Amino acid sequence: MKQYCLTSTDLSVSRIAFGCMRLAGKEQEGLRAVQAAINCGINFFDHADIYGAGRSEEVFSRILIRNPGLRGKIILQSKCGIRFADTPQFGMPPRFDFSYDHILASVDGILKRLGTDYLDILLLHRPDPLVELEEVAAAFLALQKSGKVRHFGVSNHNASQIALLAGSLPMPIVANQLEVSVEHNQLIEEGIIFNQNTPDSPVRGNGTLEYCRLHHIMIQAWSPLAGGRLGRPVETLSPTGYALISVLQDIAHDHQVSVEAIMIAWLLRHPAHMQPIIGTMNPERVIDICAADEVKLSREEWYRIYNASKPYRLP
Ligand SMILES: NC(=O)c1ccc[n+]([C@@H]2O[C@H](COP(=O)([O-])OP(=O)(O)OC[C@H]3O[C@@H](n4cnc5c(N)ncnc54)[C@H](OP(=O)(O)O)[C@@H]3O)[C@@H](O)[C@H]2O)c1
């Protein structure tokens, strides 16, 4: 598996990462999928404190217990900042929380559940409109000084939100995790349709992909297989979904790999050096997907897929 050097860090990360959101509830199969990922050269594992309400991190800790020495060879990332309704007390609303106390307490919980004493990367999960920049800076500094977290990033943040935060932090933001796939490609689309009358689409991401490229912030693509939505029976797909899966099947046939590998190769072909965070719990699918590392789509193939995902023609 080819790797990216993560700018501003000493980390060398596999181009494809493994997301652990679905580990809770699929524990046996999921742990086999994690092992398949390691065997394929994936060294990057993405978590969040809310996945399975913490259960996914606990399940993953079994891999570390079973494999002494593995911790130093893999990169562990987790996220905090989302708080569910009724936590910690009944009646509390769903909310985002980037307060100093919550960030520090969250990391302690994450480390305990994972059974490790440090995270390689901590991401703020979703932008909190009540963010106090000085609090985040103080929390990150305390975590870095104590050795609990080595590097920091964000998730679901647009360019302006990152710029605002970055202006107050004493360390760089190294990653931004965003939903991107052949099906959900609005962040790419907005650069294409900018200032066009058709389709009538407002600016949505504020040049987020371009901002991240410019500032060497790695874009991690979550739900890179569109959460499995294109794997449904074809008769249940929308006309656009049907057009998309047909083109993907054609190109997969040409490259002798699976449709899922082509979906991942489409993200890897983007020059931003995106890192797809795959979420399958099926060990065979992990192996199929990793074949994407050897596929380089041509410009024409990339655009065939993009065009099939839209009900309109390129301007
Ligand atoms: N930052 C955020 O806000 C955020 C949000 C969501 C997720 N994430 C991260 O992104 C990771 C990946 O998310 P994801 O799981 O949605 O990604 P995904 O890789 O797009 O989707 C995986 C899901 O699709 C199913 N699937 C894939 N191909 C299929 C096919 N041909 N037929 C039927 N089902 C198919 C998988 O089922 P099988 O298991 O059966 O293969 C699995 O349930 C998560 O683990 C998490 O780390 C981050």
The ligand as a Gaussian input file, in Angstrom:
#p B3LYP/6-31G(d) Opt

LIG

0 1
 N      -16.375000      12.638000      10.240000
 C      -17.628000      12.262000      10.115000
 O      -18.579000      13.033000      10.354000
 C      -17.910000      10.846000       9.690000
 C      -19.222000      10.440000       9.391000
 C      -19.417000       9.128000       8.987000
 C      -18.327000       8.235000       8.896000
 N      -17.078000       8.660000       9.219000
 C      -15.887000       7.763000       9.122000
 O      -15.876000       7.204000       7.827000
 C      -15.804000       5.792000       7.923000
 C      -16.481000       5.168000       6.759000
 O      -17.871000       5.500000       6.735000
 P      -18.903000       4.516000       6.057000
 O      -18.904000       3.235000       6.804000
 O      -20.174000       5.226000       5.870000
 O      -18.135000       4.299000       4.660000
 P      -18.353000       3.477000       3.347000
 O      -17.104000       2.700000       3.119000
 O      -18.812000       4.430000       2.309000
 O      -19.579000       2.507000       3.615000
 C      -19.423000       1.267000       4.267000
 C      -20.795000       0.613000       4.299000
 O      -21.216000       0.361000       2.963000
 C      -21.529000      -1.008000       2.841000
 N      -21.225000      -1.425000       1.481000
 C      -20.139000      -1.074000       0.742000
 N      -20.215000      -1.624000      -0.483000
 C      -21.362000      -2.310000      -0.518000
 C      -21.992000      -3.104000      -1.508000
 N      -21.467000      -3.292000      -2.724000
 N      -23.176000      -3.678000      -1.206000
 C      -23.719000      -3.502000       0.001000
 N      -23.155000      -2.783000       1.006000
 C      -21.997000      -2.191000       0.730000
 C      -20.679000      -1.706000       3.872000
 O      -21.258000      -2.951000       4.188000
 P      -20.295000      -4.209000       4.556000
 O      -19.759000      -3.934000       5.907000
 O      -21.225000      -5.356000       4.497000
 O      -19.223000      -4.270000       3.504000
 C      -20.756000      -0.726000       5.021000
 O      -21.980000      -0.868000       5.731000
 C      -16.434000       5.482000       9.282000
 O      -16.027000       4.217000       9.786000
 C      -15.922000       6.613000      10.104000
 O      -14.594000       6.296000      10.522000
 C      -16.856000       9.951000       9.594000

